[in-house]
Structure formats: structure tokens, C-alpha cells
């Protein structure tokens, strides 16, 4: 005797749900996301019968709404050097945008003092 169709017998639905659950759990453990936001998994099963209703076309879709990574803010200083506009990230934790010995890098304060920053 065959087992009647149920969620338990729809292997594709279980697989899709498990895939989305794994994604949601990864998102939950990502320290760059907000822990307060719920993660939502939607399992959609569409049953489309044929004309005489003897066959079903079953479509299974699982989707999830995850929490996006938090916004990262940086600050940069800008100015005009000898070769035109320049910018550098202003944070001691960030690697320098331009190597200090690069001949193309112009100290903005010195350039303005010498009249080159105008």
C-alpha cells in the first residue's frame, strides 16, 4: 500500500526547506548582521491538476528573507594635489590608500601653502 501524499513524502519540499534553513542559520551566525531581525522561510507548494484531475503538476519553491549585512561607514579626506583631485581614507585602522613614498601623492596642506592647491 502506498503512503498518501504529505509534506513528509514530498522530498523536494523538504530539501528546499533544508537549503533555506541552512542559509538562514548562516545568516544568523554572521556577526555583520543584526541579531534582532527575524529570518523568514517561505515554502510554497503549487498543485496544478490536469483536465481530468488524474495528475498533479507539483511545483515547490522555498525562499528566505535574510537580514542584510550592517552598513559600514568610513571617512575620507579629499583635496587637490599637483596632479588633480586626491582622496585618502581617514582612519588609523585602515591601510593607507596611497603608499607614503609614492611620488604622485601630494601633501594637501603643503600644496595649499605653496599655492598648488588652488
Backbone as JSON Lines, residues from 0, in Angstrom:
{"i":0,"aa":"X","n":[0.84,-1.19,0.0],"ca":[0.0,0.0,0.0],"c":[0.88,1.25,0.0]}
{"i":1,"aa":"X","n":[0.58,2.16,-0.89],"ca":[1.33,3.39,-0.99],"c":[0.91,4.38,0.08]}
{"i":2,"aa":"X","n":[1.88,5.15,0.51],"ca":[1.59,6.18,1.51],"c":[0.99,7.4,0.8]}
{"i":3,"aa":"X","n":[-0.06,7.93,1.36],"ca":[-0.72,9.1,0.79],"c":[0.24,10.29,0.81]}
{"i":4,"aa":"X","n":[0.1,11.17,-0.19],"ca":[0.98,12.33,-0.29],"c":[0.83,13.23,0.93]}
{"i":5,"aa":"X","n":[1.98,13.67,1.44],"ca":[2.03,14.61,2.56],"c":[3.36,15.35,2.46]}
{"i":6,"aa":"X","n":[3.56,16.3,3.32],"ca":[4.83,17.01,3.32],"c":[5.98,16.03,3.52]}
{"i":7,"aa":"X","n":[5.77,15.05,4.33],"ca":[6.78,14.04,4.6],"c":[7.17,13.28,3.34]}
{"i":8,"aa":"X","n":[6.25,13.1,2.4],"ca":[6.56,12.35,1.17],"c":[7.02,13.25,0.03]}
{"i":9,"aa":"X","n":[6.95,14.56,0.2],"ca":[7.42,15.5,-0.82],"c":[8.9,15.81,-0.56]}
{"i":10,"aa":"X","n":[9.75,14.92,-0.99],"ca":[11.19,15.07,-0.73],"c":[11.74,16.4,-1.23]}
{"i":11,"aa":"X","n":[11.29,16.85,-2.38],"ca":[11.79,18.11,-2.94],"c":[11.48,19.28,-2.01]}
{"i":12,"aa":"X","n":[10.3,19.27,-1.39],"ca":[9.93,20.34,-0.48],"c":[10.83,20.34,0.75]}
{"i":13,"aa":"X","n":[11.1,19.16,1.26],"ca":[11.97,19.05,2.43],"c":[13.38,19.51,2.09]}
{"i":14,"aa":"X","n":[13.88,19.1,0.93],"ca":[15.23,19.52,0.51],"c":[15.32,21.02,0.35]}
{"i":15,"aa":"X","n":[14.32,21.6,-0.3],"ca":[14.33,23.06,-0.5],"c":[14.27,23.79,0.84]}
{"i":16,"aa":"X","n":[13.4,23.33,1.73],"ca":[13.31,23.95,3.05],"c":[14.64,23.84,3.78]}
{"i":17,"aa":"X","n":[15.26,22.66,3.76],"ca":[16.54,22.46,4.44],"c":[17.62,23.38,3.88]}
{"i":18,"aa":"X","n":[17.62,23.6,2.56],"ca":[18.59,24.51,1.95],"c":[18.41,25.94,2.47]}
{"i":19,"aa":"X","n":[17.16,26.38,2.51],"ca":[16.89,27.74,3.0],"c":[17.16,27.86,4.5]}
{"i":20,"aa":"X","n":[16.89,26.81,5.24],"ca":[17.19,26.81,6.67],"c":[18.69,26.95,6.9]}
{"i":21,"aa":"X","n":[19.49,26.25,6.11],"ca":[20.95,26.36,6.23],"c":[21.4,27.79,5.94]}
{"i":22,"aa":"X","n":[20.82,28.41,4.91],"ca":[21.16,29.81,4.59],"c":[20.78,30.74,5.74]}
{"i":23,"aa":"X","n":[19.6,30.51,6.31],"ca":[19.14,31.35,7.42],"c":[20.05,31.2,8.63]}
{"i":24,"aa":"X","n":[20.46,29.97,8.93],"ca":[21.34,29.75,10.08],"c":[22.71,30.4,9.86]}
{"i":25,"aa":"X","n":[23.23,30.33,8.63],"ca":[24.49,31.03,8.33],"c":[24.32,32.53,8.55]}
{"i":26,"aa":"X","n":[23.2,33.07,8.1],"ca":[22.93,34.49,8.25],"c":[22.82,34.88,9.72]}
{"i":27,"aa":"X","n":[22.2,34.03,10.51],"ca":[22.06,34.29,11.95],"c":[23.42,34.36,12.63]}
{"i":28,"aa":"X","n":[24.34,33.5,12.22],"ca":[25.66,33.46,12.85],"c":[26.66,34.42,12.23]}
{"i":29,"aa":"X","n":[26.24,35.21,11.25],"ca":[27.1,36.23,10.66],"c":[27.08,37.44,11.58]}
{"i":30,"aa":"X","n":[28.22,37.76,12.18],"ca":[28.27,38.87,13.14],"c":[28.04,40.22,12.48]}
{"i":31,"aa":"X","n":[28.05,40.27,11.15],"ca":[27.8,41.53,10.45],"c":[26.31,41.8,10.24]}
{"i":32,"aa":"X","n":[25.45,40.91,10.72],"ca":[24.0,41.12,10.59],"c":[23.4,41.45,11.95]}
{"i":33,"aa":"X","n":[22.24,42.07,11.92],"ca":[21.52,42.45,13.13],"c":[20.85,41.21,13.72]}
{"i":34,"aa":"X","n":[21.2,40.86,14.94],"ca":[20.66,39.66,15.56],"c":[19.17,39.79,15.88]}
{"i":35,"aa":"X","n":[18.67,41.01,15.98],"ca":[17.28,41.23,16.39],"c":[16.27,40.92,15.29]}
{"i":36,"aa":"X","n":[16.71,40.99,14.05],"ca":[15.78,40.8,12.93],"c":[15.47,39.32,12.72]}
{"i":37,"aa":"X","n":[14.19,38.98,12.57],"ca":[13.85,37.58,12.3],"c":[14.2,37.19,10.87]}
{"i":38,"aa":"X","n":[14.55,35.94,10.7],"ca":[14.76,35.38,9.37],"c":[13.51,34.59,9.04]}
{"i":39,"aa":"X","n":[13.01,34.72,7.81],"ca":[11.73,34.11,7.43],"c":[11.97,33.14,6.28]}
{"i":40,"aa":"X","n":[11.42,31.95,6.42],"ca":[11.47,30.95,5.35],"c":[10.04,30.71,4.88]}
{"i":41,"aa":"X","n":[9.84,30.8,3.56],"ca":[8.52,30.55,2.98],"c":[8.63,29.34,2.07]}
{"i":42,"aa":"X","n":[7.79,28.36,2.32],"ca":[7.71,27.17,1.48],"c":[6.4,27.24,0.73]}
{"i":43,"aa":"X","n":[6.49,27.28,-0.6],"ca":[5.29,27.4,-1.43],"c":[5.17,26.13,-2.26]}
{"i":44,"aa":"X","n":[4.02,25.49,-2.16],"ca":[3.73,24.29,-2.92],"c":[2.49,24.57,-3.76]}
{"i":45,"aa":"X","n":[2.65,24.51,-5.08],"ca":[1.54,24.76,-6.0],"c":[1.13,23.43,-6.64]}
{"i":46,"aa":"X","n":[-0.15,23.13,-6.58],"ca":[-0.7,21.89,-7.15],"c":[-1.56,22.25,-8.35]}
{"i":47,"aa":"X","n":[-1.14,21.8,-9.54],"ca":[-1.88,22.12,-10.75],"c":[-2.37,20.81,-11.37]}
{"i":48,"aa":"X","n":[-3.69,20.56,-11.3],"ca":[-4.22,19.31,-11.87],"c":[-4.38,19.4,-13.39]}
{"i":49,"aa":"X","n":[-4.35,18.22,-14.03],"ca":[-4.65,18.2,-15.46],"c":[-6.18,18.24,-15.63]}
{"i":50,"aa":"X","n":[-6.64,18.21,-16.88],"ca":[-8.07,18.42,-17.15],"c":[-8.96,17.38,-16.48]}
{"i":51,"aa":"X","n":[-8.56,16.12,-16.53],"ca":[-9.43,15.11,-15.9],"c":[-9.09,14.88,-14.42]}
{"i":52,"aa":"X","n":[-8.19,15.71,-13.91],"ca":[-7.83,15.72,-12.49],"c":[-7.2,14.42,-12.0]}
{"i":53,"aa":"X","n":[-6.54,13.71,-12.91],"ca":[-5.9,12.46,-12.52],"c":[-4.41,12.62,-12.25]}
{"i":54,"aa":"X","n":[-3.83,13.74,-12.68],"ca":[-2.41,14.02,-12.47],"c":[-2.26,15.41,-11.86]}
{"i":55,"aa":"X","n":[-1.23,15.54,-11.05],"ca":[-0.9,16.84,-10.47],"c":[0.5,17.25,-10.91]}
{"i":56,"aa":"X","n":[0.62,18.47,-11.36],"ca":[1.92,19.09,-11.58],"c":[2.22,19.82,-10.27]}
{"i":57,"aa":"X","n":[3.24,19.37,-9.56],"ca":[3.56,19.94,-8.25],"c":[4.81,20.8,-8.38]}
{"i":58,"aa":"X","n":[4.68,22.05,-8.01],"ca":[5.81,22.98,-8.04],"c":[6.14,23.39,-6.61]}
{"i":59,"aa":"X","n":[7.41,23.21,-6.26],"ca":[7.87,23.52,-4.91],"c":[8.91,24.63,-4.98]}
{"i":60,"aa":"X","n":[8.68,25.68,-4.21],"ca":[9.63,26.79,-4.13],"c":[9.81,27.15,-2.67]}
{"i":61,"aa":"X","n":[11.06,27.28,-2.27],"ca":[11.38,27.75,-0.92],"c":[12.19,29.02,-1.06]}
{"i":62,"aa":"X","n":[11.81,30.04,-0.32],"ca":[12.54,31.3,-0.32],"c":[12.79,31.71,1.11]}
{"i":63,"aa":"X","n":[13.76,32.59,1.28],"ca":[14.02,33.1,2.62],"c":[14.29,34.58,2.56]}
{"i":64,"aa":"X","n":[13.91,35.25,3.61],"ca":[14.21,36.67,3.77],"c":[15.25,36.76,4.87]}
{"i":65,"aa":"X","n":[16.45,37.11,4.48],"ca":[17.56,37.17,5.42],"c":[17.85,38.6,5.79]}
{"i":66,"aa":"X","n":[18.62,38.79,6.84],"ca":[18.99,40.11,7.28],"c":[20.25,40.55,6.55]}
{"i":67,"aa":"X","n":[20.24,41.73,5.93],"ca":[21.43,42.18,5.22],"c":[22.56,42.53,6.19]}
{"i":68,"aa":"X","n":[23.76,42.53,5.68],"ca":[24.92,42.92,6.49],"c":[24.75,44.39,6.9]}
{"i":69,"aa":"X","n":[25.29,44.7,8.07],"ca":[25.22,46.08,8.56],"c":[26.0,47.01,7.63]}
{"i":70,"aa":"X","n":[25.59,48.25,7.63],"ca":[26.28,49.27,6.84],"c":[27.62,49.57,7.51]}
{"i":71,"aa":"X","n":[28.67,49.64,6.71],"ca":[29.98,50.0,7.2],"c":[30.26,51.42,6.74]}
{"i":72,"aa":"X","n":[30.65,52.28,7.69],"ca":[30.92,53.67,7.35],"c":[32.41,53.94,7.49]}
{"i":73,"aa":"X","n":[32.96,54.59,6.49],"ca":[34.34,55.05,6.5],"c":[34.33,56.54,6.18]}
{"i":74,"aa":"X","n":[35.4,57.19,6.5],"ca":[35.52,58.6,6.17],"c":[36.78,58.8,5.37]}
{"i":75,"aa":"X","n":[36.75,59.75,4.47],"ca":[37.91,60.05,3.65],"c":[38.11,61.56,3.6]}
{"i":76,"aa":"X","n":[39.35,61.95,3.44],"ca":[39.69,63.35,3.25],"c":[40.0,63.53,1.77]}
{"i":77,"aa":"X","n":[39.59,64.67,1.25],"ca":[39.84,64.93,-0.16],"c":[40.52,66.28,-0.32]}
{"i":78,"aa":"X","n":[41.12,66.46,-1.44],"ca":[41.78,67.73,-1.75],"c":[42.27,67.69,-3.17]}
{"i":79,"aa":"X","n":[42.98,68.74,-3.54],"ca":[43.53,68.82,-4.89],"c":[45.04,68.87,-4.76]}
{"i":80,"aa":"X","n":[45.69,67.94,-5.42],"ca":[47.15,67.89,-5.4],"c":[47.7,68.38,-6.72]}
{"i":81,"aa":"X","n":[49.0,68.18,-6.91],"ca":[49.67,68.63,-8.13],"c":[49.12,67.98,-9.38]}
{"i":82,"aa":"X","n":[48.63,66.74,-9.28],"ca":[48.09,66.04,-10.45],"c":[46.57,66.02,-10.47]}
{"i":83,"aa":"X","n":[45.93,66.78,-9.63],"ca":[44.48,66.82,-9.62],"c":[43.91,66.35,-8.29]}
{"i":84,"aa":"X","n":[42.61,66.06,-8.26],"ca":[41.95,65.65,-7.02],"c":[42.53,64.34,-6.46]}
{"i":85,"aa":"X","n":[42.62,64.29,-5.14],"ca":[43.07,63.09,-4.44],"c":[42.17,62.86,-3.24]}
{"i":86,"aa":"X","n":[42.15,61.63,-2.76],"ca":[41.39,61.29,-1.56],"c":[42.13,60.19,-0.82]}
{"i":87,"aa":"X","n":[41.97,60.19,0.51],"ca":[42.52,59.1,1.29],"c":[41.59,58.81,2.45]}
{"i":88,"aa":"X","n":[41.56,57.56,2.85],"ca":[40.7,57.14,3.95],"c":[41.29,57.64,5.25]}
{"i":89,"aa":"X","n":[40.48,58.23,6.08],"ca":[40.92,58.85,7.32],"c":[40.59,57.95,8.5]}
{"i":90,"aa":"X","n":[41.36,56.91,8.7],"ca":[41.18,56.04,9.86],"c":[42.5,55.33,10.14]}
{"i":91,"aa":"X","n":[42.84,55.23,11.38],"ca":[44.1,54.59,11.74],"c":[44.05,53.07,11.58]}
{"i":92,"aa":"X","n":[42.85,52.5,11.49],"ca":[42.72,51.05,11.34],"c":[42.74,50.61,9.89]}
{"i":93,"aa":"X","n":[42.67,51.54,8.98],"ca":[42.62,51.23,7.56],"c":[44.02,51.32,6.98]}
{"i":94,"aa":"X","n":[44.31,50.43,6.05],"ca":[45.58,50.51,5.33],"c":[45.59,51.82,4.55]}
{"i":95,"aa":"X","n":[46.77,52.43,4.39],"ca":[46.83,53.68,3.62],"c":[46.34,53.47,2.19]}
{"i":96,"aa":"X","n":[45.59,54.45,1.7],"ca":[45.09,54.38,0.34],"c":[46.24,54.51,-0.66]}
{"i":97,"aa":"X","n":[47.18,55.4,-0.33],"ca":[48.35,55.6,-1.18],"c":[49.6,55.33,-0.34]}
{"i":98,"aa":"X","n":[50.57,54.62,-0.88],"ca":[51.82,54.42,-0.13],"c":[52.47,55.77,0.16]}
{"i":99,"aa":"X","n":[53.05,55.95,1.35],"ca":[53.6,57.26,1.71],"c":[54.77,57.7,0.83]}
{"i":100,"aa":"X","n":[55.47,56.76,0.21],"ca":[56.62,57.13,-0.63],"c":[56.24,57.27,-2.11]}
{"i":101,"aa":"X","n":[54.95,57.24,-2.43],"ca":[54.5,57.37,-3.82],"c":[54.71,58.82,-4.27]}
{"i":102,"aa":"X","n":[55.49,59.04,-5.35],"ca":[55.76,60.42,-5.79],"c":[54.51,61.14,-6.3]}
{"i":103,"aa":"X","n":[53.44,60.41,-6.61],"ca":[52.22,61.05,-7.09],"c":[51.37,61.6,-5.95]}
{"i":104,"aa":"X","n":[51.67,61.2,-4.72],"ca":[50.9,61.66,-3.57],"c":[51.43,63.02,-3.14]}
{"i":105,"aa":"X","n":[50.52,63.97,-3.0],"ca":[50.89,65.33,-2.62],"c":[50.27,65.63,-1.26]}
{"i":106,"aa":"X","n":[51.04,66.14,-0.34],"ca":[50.53,66.56,0.96],"c":[49.64,67.77,0.73]}
{"i":107,"aa":"X","n":[48.38,67.66,1.05],"ca":[47.4,68.72,0.75],"c":[47.75,70.02,1.45]}
{"i":108,"aa":"X","n":[48.13,69.94,2.73],"ca":[48.44,71.17,3.48],"c":[49.62,71.89,2.84]}
{"i":109,"aa":"X","n":[50.67,71.14,2.47],"ca":[51.84,71.78,1.85],"c":[51.49,72.34,0.47]}
{"i":110,"aa":"X","n":[50.66,71.63,-0.27],"ca":[50.27,72.09,-1.6],"c":[49.48,73.39,-1.5]}
{"i":111,"aa":"X","n":[48.62,73.5,-0.51],"ca":[47.83,74.71,-0.35],"c":[48.71,75.87,0.1]}
{"i":112,"aa":"X","n":[49.7,75.6,0.97],"ca":[50.61,76.63,1.43],"c":[51.44,77.19,0.28]}
{"i":113,"aa":"X","n":[51.81,76.31,-0.64],"ca":[52.64,76.75,-1.75],"c":[51.82,77.29,-2.92]}
{"i":114,"aa":"X","n":[50.5,77.28,-2.77],"ca":[49.63,77.8,-3.83],"c":[49.27,76.76,-4.87]}
{"i":115,"aa":"X","n":[49.7,75.51,-4.72],"ca":[49.41,74.49,-5.69],"c":[48.05,73.85,-5.49]}
{"i":116,"aa":"X","n":[47.37,74.15,-4.41],"ca":[46.08,73.51,-4.13],"c":[44.9,74.32,-4.61]}
{"i":117,"aa":"X","n":[45.14,75.38,-5.33],"ca":[44.04,76.23,-5.76],"c":[43.51,75.79,-7.08]}
